[in-house]
Amino acid sequence: MDPAVASDVAVTAADVLAAQARLRRYLDVTPTHYAERFGCWLKLENLQRTGSYKVRGALNALLAARERGDRRQVITASAGNHAQGMAWAAYRLGIPAITVMPKNAPETKIAGVAHWGAAVRLHGESYDEAKAFAAELAAQNDFRLLSAFDDADVIAGQGTVGLEIAAAMSPDVVLVPIGGGGLASGVALALKSQGVRIIGAQVEGVDAMARALKGDRGLRDPATTLADGVRVKEPGHLTRRLLESLLDDIVIVREAELRETLVRLALEEHVIAEGAGALALAAGRRVAGKRKCAVVSGGNLDAGVLSRLLSEVRPRPPRKPRRRVRERLPLPAAKPLPLPAGLLPDLDTPSPSRHRTRTDITEELLA
């Protein structure tokens, strides 16, 4: 989105509530799960339609456009998950859609887009190159160019994740992965008024939003990372404006931490997450909170990548849980109370609880 346009666009919590009303007919609420070994709740968006939260924003954008009477064909650029969400939403609504994806997009995501009937164009080696090509096609053919994150309807749709978290639990901290900032902006709009801290997570060398919020507007090529879903060179202008006032902090995660967290999720919690999906939980290890919730944003991971990670990464064993046993104080010493005369024990009478020997039994039989 153009910076001048972004400054005039307003997105509020009311837009998130309107998105929830639109999406209720089409999408189920995804579960929350407590990962005991991580000490953190998980919002399992990897179990969402198309395996990612992205379908929320794409579907809300198409429904809102239909309400406004916009019938143009839709084109979008995506590293994979937004394209799948757009393809599924367009299929459900009977709308033709075109998706532009980088040539190095995961095969499972390309196959997912094609499965729902959307046209797939592979262009460039990164999301930003695919986005530029999609913008050219939109200008030439009068298509509607739908951003994967820098769009008011998309942001409102992603914010429904935050509403579901609030309905399921009462978090004090919510951690979200950040690429272009659509998910973080929407969740912050939904939860910030409730006093929830919103913490973003980015990968070392793929931290365009963190640098932009510090005033560094220079563009750098993002590093190669397992979290291909957040590998964005230029963050959104609208999302940056929202996060400047709503985001509490951003945690930068090392690539080794991300890989270890993804493997631990699979082995210990039996949750399959893609790189970007494990990013928020990896950042959660550095964030204090009594009721933390990390958004597992997606689970579209190539089987070959998962197999290689399981064979290469040896995660450290988790710390054993500490049992908190309340210390019992000894009872105060009490003096024995004197017994009445009739209740004094007769020392000559054998106690019934005394062990009877064979001699005792023989003497009783002969008596």
C-alpha positions in Angstrom: 0.0 0.0 0.0 1.2 3.5 -0.8 2.3 5.4 2.3 0.0 8.3 1.4 -3.0 6.0 1.1 -2.0 4.1 4.3 -2.1 7.3 6.3 -5.8 7.8 5.4 -6.9 4.2 6.1 -8.3 3.5 9.5 -8.7 0.0 11.0 -10.3 -0.4 14.4 -11.5 -3.1 16.8 -15.0 -2.7 15.3 -13.6 -3.9 11.9 -12.3 -7.0 13.6 -15.7 -7.7 15.2 -17.3 -7.2 11.8 -14.9 -9.7 10.2 -15.7 -12.2 12.9 -19.4 -11.9 12.0 -18.6 -12.5 8.3 -16.3 -15.5 8.8 -18.5 -17.3 11.3 -20.4 -19.0 8.6 -17.3 -20.3 6.8 -14.5 -21.0 9.4 -14.5 -23.0 12.6 -12.8 -21.8 15.8 -9.3 -23.3 16.0 -8.3 -25.0 19.4 -6.0 -23.7 22.1 -3.6 -26.2 23.6 -1.4 -25.9 26.7 2.2 -27.0 25.9 3.3 -28.0 29.4 6.9 -28.5 28.6 7.1 -25.0 27.1 4.9 -23.4 29.8 2.9 -21.7 27.1 -0.5 -21.9 25.5 -0.7 -22.5 21.8 -3.3 -21.1 19.4 -3.3 -23.9 16.7 -3.8 -22.0 13.5 -2.0 -24.9 11.7 -5.3 -26.7 12.0 -7.1 -23.9 10.2 -8.5 -24.4 6.7 -5.5 -24.6 4.2 -3.2 -25.0 7.2 -2.7 -21.4 8.1 -4.4 -18.3 9.6 -4.1 -16.5 6.2 -7.5 -17.8 5.0 -9.2 -15.5 7.6 -7.9 -12.3 6.0 -8.3 -13.5 2.4 -11.9 -14.6 2.9 -12.8 -11.4 4.9 -11.4 -9.3 2.1 -13.4 -11.0 -0.6 -16.6 -10.9 1.4 -16.1 -7.2 2.3 -15.4 -6.4 -1.4 -18.6 -8.2 -2.4 -20.6 -6.1 0.1 -19.1 -3.0 -1.5 -20.0 -4.2 -5.0 -16.4 -4.7 -6.2 -16.6 -7.6 -8.7 -13.1 -7.3 -10.2 -10.9 -10.4 -10.6 -8.5 -10.7 -7.7 -4.7 -11.2 -8.0 -2.3 -11.6 -5.1 1.3 -12.3 -4.3 2.3 -14.7 -1.6 5.1 -16.9 -0.3 2.4 -19.6 -0.1 0.0 -19.5 2.8 -1.9 -16.3 1.7 -2.1 -17.8 -1.8 -3.7 -21.0 -0.4 -6.1 -19.0 1.7 -7.1 -16.8 -1.3 -7.5 -19.9 -3.5 -9.8 -21.6 -1.0 -11.9 -18.4 -0.3 -12.3 -17.7 -4.1 -13.4 -21.3 -4.6 -16.0 -21.1 -1.8 -17.4 -17.8 -3.2 -17.1 -18.7 -6.9 -14.7 -15.9 -7.7 -11.7 -16.4 -10.1 -8.3 -15.7 -8.6 -4.7 -15.5 -9.7 -1.8 -16.0 -7.3 1.9 -15.1 -8.0 4.4 -17.1 -5.9 8.2 -17.2 -5.8 9.8 -20.0 -7.7 11.3 -21.3 -4.5 8.0 -21.6 -2.7 7.5 -24.9 -0.9 6.0 -27.6 -3.2 3.2 -28.4 -0.6 2.0 -24.7 -0.8 2.1 -24.6 -4.6 0.1 -27.8 -4.7 -2.4 -26.5 -2.2 -3.1 -23.4 -4.3 -3.6 -25.5 -7.5 -5.9 -27.9 -5.7 -8.5 -25.1 -5.1 -8.5 -24.1 -8.8 -6.7 -20.7 -8.6 -4.3 -19.8 -11.4 -0.6 -20.1 -10.2 2.2 -17.9 -11.7 5.7 -18.6 -10.4 8.0 -15.5 -10.6 11.1 -14.3 -8.9 13.2 -15.7 -6.1 11.5 -13.9 -3.2 8.1 -12.6 -2.1 9.0 -9.0 -3.0 9.8 -9.9 -6.6 6.5 -11.8 -6.9 4.7 -8.8 -5.4 6.1 -6.5 -8.0 5.1 -8.8 -10.8 1.6 -9.1 -9.4 1.3 -5.3 -9.3 2.3 -5.1 -13.0 -0.4 -7.7 -14.0 -3.0 -5.9 -11.9 -2.2 -2.5 -13.6 -2.3 -4.0 -17.1 -5.6 -6.0 -16.7 -7.5 -3.9 -14.1 -7.4 -6.7 -11.5 -7.8 -6.0 -7.8 -4.4 -6.4 -6.2 -4.9 -7.8 -2.7 -1.9 -7.5 -0.4 -1.0 -10.4 1.8 -0.8 -8.1 4.9 -1.1 -4.4 4.0 -4.8 -4.2 3.6 -7.5 -3.1 6.0 -9.8 -6.1 5.4 -7.0 -8.6 5.6 -5.8 -7.1 8.9 -9.3 -7.2 10.3 -9.7 -10.8 9.3 -6.4 -11.8 10.9 -7.5 -10.1 14.1 -10.2 -12.7 14.6 -7.4 -14.9 15.9 -7.1 -12.6 18.9 -10.8 -12.6 19.6 -10.8 -16.4 19.7 -7.8 -16.4 22.1 -9.6 -14.0 24.4 -12.7 -16.2 24.4 -10.8 -19.4 25.2 -8.5 -18.0 28.0 -7.4 -14.8 29.7 -3.9 -14.2 28.5 -1.5 -11.6 29.8 0.9 -12.0 26.9 0.3 -13.0 23.3 3.2 -13.8 20.9 2.8 -13.5 17.2 5.2 -14.0 14.3 5.8 -10.9 12.1 6.6 -10.8 8.4 4.7 -7.9 6.9 2.8 -7.3 10.2 -0.9 -8.2 9.2 -1.4 -10.8 11.9 0.3 -8.8 14.7 -1.7 -5.7 13.8 -5.0 -7.6 13.8 -4.4 -9.4 17.1 -3.2 -6.2 18.7 -6.4 -4.4 17.6 -8.5 -7.2 19.1 -6.6 -7.6 22.4 -4.8 -4.3 23.3 -7.9 -2.7 24.9 -8.0 -5.7 27.3 -4.6 -5.0 28.7 -2.8 -7.8 26.9 0.8 -7.4 26.0 1.5 -8.1 22.3 5.0 -9.3 21.5 6.2 -9.9 18.0 8.7 -12.4 16.8 11.2 -12.2 13.9 14.2 -14.1 12.8 17.7 -12.8 12.9 18.5 -11.3 9.5 14.7 -11.2 8.6 13.8 -8.3 10.8 12.5 -5.6 8.5 9.6 -4.6 10.7 11.8 -4.4 13.8 14.2 -2.1 12.0 11.3 0.0 10.5 9.8 0.6 14.0 13.2 1.9 15.1 13.3 4.4 12.3 15.5 2.4 9.8 13.5 2.6 6.5 16.4 1.1 4.4 15.6 -2.1 2.5 17.9 -5.1 2.9 17.6 -8.5 1.3 16.3 -10.9 4.0 18.5 -13.8 4.9 17.6 -17.4 4.0 15.5 -18.9 6.8 13.4 -21.9 7.6 10.6 -19.4 8.3 9.9 -18.6 4.6 6.4 -17.3 5.5 7.9 -14.2 7.2 10.7 -13.6 4.7 9.7 -10.1 3.7 12.0 -7.3 2.5 9.6 -4.4 3.0 7.0 -4.4 5.7 3.6 -3.0 5.2 3.0 0.8 5.6 -0.4 0.4 7.2 0.7 -2.3 9.5 3.8 -0.4 10.5 1.6 2.6 11.5 -0.6 0.4 13.6 2.2 -1.5 15.3 4.0 1.7 16.2 1.2 2.4 18.7 0.0 -1.1 19.6 3.1 -3.4 19.7 4.9 -3.8 23.0 8.1 -5.4 21.9 9.8 -7.6 19.2 12.0 -10.5 20.0 14.6 -11.5 17.5 15.1 -15.3 17.3 18.2 -17.1 16.1 17.8 -19.6 13.3 19.1 -22.5 15.5 16.5 -21.6 18.2 13.8 -21.8 15.5 14.9 -25.1 14.2 15.1 -26.6 17.7 11.6 -25.3 18.6 10.1 -26.8 15.5 11.6 -30.2 16.2 10.5 -30.1 19.9 7.0 -29.2 18.9 6.8 -32.2 16.7 8.4 -34.7 19.1 7.0 -33.4 22.5 3.7 -31.8 21.6 2.9 -33.8 18.4 2.2 -30.5 16.6 3.5 -30.1 13.0 4.4 -26.4 12.4 6.2 -24.7 9.6 9.1 -22.4 10.3 7.0 -19.3 10.7 4.5 -21.3 12.8 7.1 -22.2 15.4 8.6 -18.7 15.5 6.3 -17.2 18.2 6.9 -20.1 20.5 10.7 -19.8 20.0 10.5 -16.2 21.1 8.3 -17.1 24.1 11.3 -18.6 25.9 12.6 -15.1 26.5 9.3 -13.5 27.5 7.9 -13.7 31.1 4.2 -14.1 31.7 1.8 -16.2 33.8 -0.6 -17.0 30.9 1.4 -16.8 27.7 -0.1 -17.7 24.4 1.9 -18.2 21.2 0.2 -18.3 17.8 1.2 -21.4 15.7 0.5 -19.5 12.5 0.8 -22.4 10.0 1.7 -26.0 9.4 2.4 -26.3 5.7 5.8 -27.9 6.0 7.3 -30.0 3.3 7.8 -33.6 4.3 11.4 -33.6 3.1 12.2 -30.6 5.2 10.7 -32.1 8.3 12.5 -35.4 7.7 15.8 -33.5 7.4 15.2 -31.5 10.5 14.4 -34.6 12.6 17.6 -36.3 11.5 19.9 -33.2 11.9 18.5 -31.4 15.0 19.1 -32.9 18.4 17.1 -30.7 20.8 18.3 -30.4 24.4 16.2 -32.4 26.8 13.6 -30.3 28.6 14.0 -29.5 32.2 12.2 -31.8 34.6 9.1 -30.3 36.1 9.5 -29.1 39.6 7.0 -30.4 42.2 5.8 -27.7 44.4 4.9 -29.5 47.7 3.7 -27.4 50.6 5.9 -28.1 53.6 4.0 -29.6 56.5 4.9 -28.2 59.9 5.2 -30.7 62.7 2.3 -30.8 65.2 3.0 -29.2 68.6 4.0 -31.6 71.3 1.1 -32.5 73.7 1.2 -33.9 77.2 -0.7 -37.2 77.6 -4.0 -36.7 79.4 -4.6 -38.8 82.6 -7.1 -41.6 82.0 -10.0 -42.3 84.5 -9.4 -45.1 86.9 -11.7 -47.5 85.1 -9.9 -47.0 81.8 -6.4 -47.6 83.1 -4.8 -50.5 81.1 -4.3 -53.8 82.9 -0.7 -54.8 82.4 -1.5 -58.5 83.4 -4.1 -58.9 80.6 -2.5 -59.6 77.3 -3.3 -57.0 74.7 -5.5 -58.3 71.8 -3.0 -56.8 69.4 -0.1 -58.7 70.9 1.3 -61.4 68.6 0.3 -64.9 69.8 2.9 -67.5 69.8 2.4 -71.3 69.2 2.9 -71.9 72.9 0.0 -69.6 73.8 -2.3 -71.3 71.4 -1.4 -74.8 72.8 -2.0 -73.8 76.4 -5.4 -72.4 75.4 -6.4 -75.7 73.8 -5.3 -77.8 76.8 -7.0 -75.6 79.4 
